């Protein structure tokens, strides 16, 4: 269990921060940006949850907890010595759960006939914001993986998460009935 008794440490006042391994890195390091963006996605989900209830809210609660797991995973490099061996990592079962939830929700939705514009209900709009932040986190994680070892399950998790949020947004839009469809070229002048 984590116990925080002091919120500020002054350790980052010069622009560096500590990773889970104890290594000090610049706050602009790609690893820090990646787990910071995961945190941003989590905050966006917190807003979405103000507009959800029941099963949708329960899914988002589990996902928010998973995102803290993902942040912890990213915060401790796999090559972080002794601390890396006991580090919290995303596991395939977390990815499997997202896939099962996506499949169950998608089975109830009508097939898409167009791309969807973010919006519809308040819940769906917030989920689309969270989805785009998750995609940004994924891009940062993939870029990081080109330079440093990254847990493969972590990358699969963030990839599935954006798909999950897309399908859940449709579900929150009355199973797609309130989706806002893109009309290509609708406002072009002739």
C-alpha positions in Angstrom: 0.0 0.0 0.0 1.3 3.5 -0.9 1.4 6.0 1.9 2.0 9.6 1.1 2.6 11.9 4.0 4.2 14.7 2.1 3.0 15.9 -1.3 5.9 18.1 -2.3 9.5 17.1 -2.1 11.3 19.9 -4.0 13.2 17.2 -5.8 11.9 18.3 -9.2 12.5 22.0 -8.8 15.4 21.9 -11.2 13.5 20.0 -14.0 14.3 16.4 -13.1 12.2 13.6 -11.6 12.9 10.1 -10.3 11.8 7.0 -12.0 10.6 3.9 -10.1 14.2 2.6 -10.4 15.5 5.6 -8.6 17.2 7.0 -11.7 16.9 10.8 -12.2 15.8 11.9 -15.6 14.6 15.2 -17.2 10.9 15.9 -16.8 10.7 16.1 -20.6 12.1 12.6 -21.1 10.0 10.4 -23.4 9.3 7.9 -20.6 8.0 10.7 -18.3 5.9 12.1 -21.2 4.4 8.6 -21.8 3.3 8.0 -18.2 2.2 11.6 -17.9 -0.1 11.2 -20.9 -1.4 8.0 -19.4 -2.2 10.0 -16.3 -3.9 12.6 -18.5 -6.1 9.9 -20.1 -7.0 8.7 -16.6 -8.1 12.3 -15.6 -10.2 12.5 -18.8 -11.9 9.2 -17.7 -12.7 10.8 -14.4 -14.6 13.4 -16.2 -16.4 10.9 -18.3 -17.4 9.0 -15.2 -19.4 12.0 -14.0 -21.8 11.0 -16.9 -21.8 7.2 -16.6 -23.5 4.7 -14.3 -24.0 1.0 -14.0 -21.8 -1.3 -16.1 -20.2 1.5 -18.1 -19.1 3.2 -14.9 -17.8 -0.1 -13.5 -15.7 -0.7 -16.6 -14.2 2.8 -16.4 -13.4 2.3 -12.7 -11.5 -0.9 -13.6 -9.7 0.9 -16.4 -8.7 3.9 -14.2 -7.1 1.4 -11.8 -5.4 -0.3 -14.7 -4.0 3.1 -15.9 -2.3 3.5 -12.5 -0.8 0.1 -13.1 0.3 1.2 -16.5 1.8 4.3 -15.1 3.7 2.3 -12.6 4.8 -0.1 -15.3 6.2 2.8 -17.5 7.7 4.5 -14.5 10.1 1.6 -13.8 12.2 0.7 -16.7 12.6 -3.0 -17.4 16.3 -2.5 -17.2 16.0 -0.8 -13.8 18.1 -3.3 -11.9 16.7 -4.9 -8.8 13.6 -2.7 -8.6 12.6 -3.8 -12.1 12.2 -7.4 -11.0 9.4 -6.7 -8.5 7.8 -3.8 -10.5 4.1 -3.8 -11.2 3.5 -4.6 -14.8 0.5 -4.8 -17.1 -0.3 -8.5 -17.7 -2.1 -10.1 -20.7 -5.2 -10.8 -18.6 -5.8 -7.1 -18.4 -5.7 -6.9 -22.2 -7.9 -9.9 -22.5 -10.5 -8.3 -20.2 -10.6 -5.2 -22.5 -11.0 -7.4 -25.6 -13.9 -9.3 -24.0 -15.7 -6.1 -23.0 -15.2 -4.7 -26.5 -16.6 -7.8 -28.1 -19.6 -7.9 -25.7 -20.4 -4.2 -26.3 -19.8 -4.3 -30.0 -22.2 -7.3 -30.5 -25.1 -5.0 -29.4 -24.2 -2.2 -31.8 -25.3 -1.7 -35.4 -22.4 -1.7 -37.9 -21.0 1.7 -38.7 -21.9 3.2 -42.1 -19.6 6.3 -41.6 -16.9 7.6 -39.3 -18.2 9.1 -36.1 -17.6 12.7 -35.0 -16.8 13.0 -31.3 -20.0 13.9 -29.5 -23.6 12.9 -28.9 -24.0 12.5 -25.2 -21.8 14.1 -22.6 -20.4 10.7 -21.6 -19.6 9.9 -25.2 -17.9 13.3 -25.8 -15.7 12.8 -22.7 -14.9 9.2 -23.8 -13.8 10.5 -27.2 -11.4 13.0 -25.5 -10.0 10.2 -23.3 -9.7 8.0 -26.4 -7.6 10.6 -28.2 -5.4 11.1 -25.2 -4.9 7.3 -25.0 -3.9 7.3 -28.6 -1.3 10.0 -27.9 0.0 7.9 -25.0 0.2 4.9 -27.3 2.3 6.9 -29.8 4.7 8.0 -27.1 5.0 4.5 -25.7 5.7 3.1 -29.2 8.3 5.8 -29.7 9.8 5.0 -26.3 9.9 1.2 -27.3 12.1 2.1 -30.2 14.8 3.3 -27.7 14.2 1.3 -24.5 12.6 -2.0 -23.5 8.9 -1.7 -22.9 6.5 -4.3 -21.6 4.7 -5.6 -24.7 1.5 -6.1 -22.8 1.5 -2.4 -21.9 1.5 -1.4 -25.5 -1.2 -3.9 -26.3 -3.3 -2.6 -23.4 -3.1 1.1 -24.4 -3.9 0.1 -28.0 -7.0 -1.9 -26.9 -8.0 0.9 -24.5 -8.7 3.4 -27.3 -10.8 0.8 -29.1 -12.7 0.1 -25.9 -13.4 3.8 -25.3 -14.6 4.2 -28.9 -17.1 1.3 -28.5 -18.1 2.4 -25.0 -18.8 6.0 -26.4 -21.1 4.4 -29.0 -22.8 2.4 -26.3 -23.3 5.6 -24.2 -24.9 7.2 -27.3 -27.9 4.9 -27.1 -26.0 1.9 -28.7 -25.1 4.2 -31.6 -28.5 5.8 -32.1 -27.2 9.2 -31.0 -23.8 8.9 -32.8 -22.9 12.0 -34.8 -21.9 10.7 -38.2 -19.3 12.4 -40.5 -20.7 13.5 -43.8 -17.8 13.8 -46.2 -17.6 17.1 -48.0 -20.8 18.3 -46.4 -19.7 21.9 -46.2 -17.7 22.3 -49.3 -18.7 25.2 -51.5 -19.2 24.4 -55.2 
